[in-house]
Amino acid sequence: MPFLITKSSILFSSTYFVFCLIHVVVGAGYVGLSNALLLSQNHDVILLDIDSTRVANINNKVSPIQDETVQDF
């Protein structure tokens, strides 16, 4: 189900609230993928790209860039 996150979401309860922040990175090239990996260590991240082959490779844990650190993730 595709969706677009434009702002963070706040879920309210009777006594407290939970703040859910999702980062969206557009472009899965060298810069975008590196930033998405770093952000994903502590946050929820959505990575978007127009190249369906690149998206399929990332979903299958195949990195489109040659970097040892990226390969570890």
N, C-alpha and C positions, 0 to 999 in steps of 0.2 A: 504494500500500500504506500504509494509515494505521498510525501507531505513536505511542507516548507515550514521551517522554524524561522520566525522573524524576531521574536523576543523570547526572553526566558519565561518560564512558566512558574506560577506560584500556586501551590495547592493549599487551600485553607482547611483547617479543622476547627473544632469548637475551642480548643485551648492553645493550639500552636500551628505554625505553618511550615511547610517544607519548600525550600527554594531549589528548583531544578534548572540548571544551566546547561544547555547543549551548544557546543561550538560547531559551526558549519564552516568547512574549508572548501573553497571552489577551486578546482584544478588539482589533479593528482600527479603533477610533474615533480621535478626535483624539490622545489621550494614548498609546494603545497603538501606533498606526501611527508616531507620531513617535519613540517609544522604540525600536521595532523598526528603523526606518531608521538611527537613530544607532548602535545596537548592531551592525547589519549591516555597518558600515564596517570593522570589525576582527574580527568573529566570525560564526559560523554562527547563523542565527536562524530559528525556526519561528514564524509568526504564525497564531494561531487565531481564528476568529470564527464565530458561529452563523448569520450572514446570508450565504446562498449567493450572492446578487447582489453583495454587497460583496467577497467572496472572488474571484468571477469577474472583477470590475473590477480588483482589485489584480493578479491574474494576467495581465490584459491591459494592465497598466501605466497604468490609469486611476485616479487618486487619488480617494477618497471625500471628501476634505477640500480646501478651497481654501487652499493655502499654496504660495508660489512655491518655497520650498526643497524641499518634498515633491515638487513637479512635476518638479524636476531629476533626482530618483532614479527 
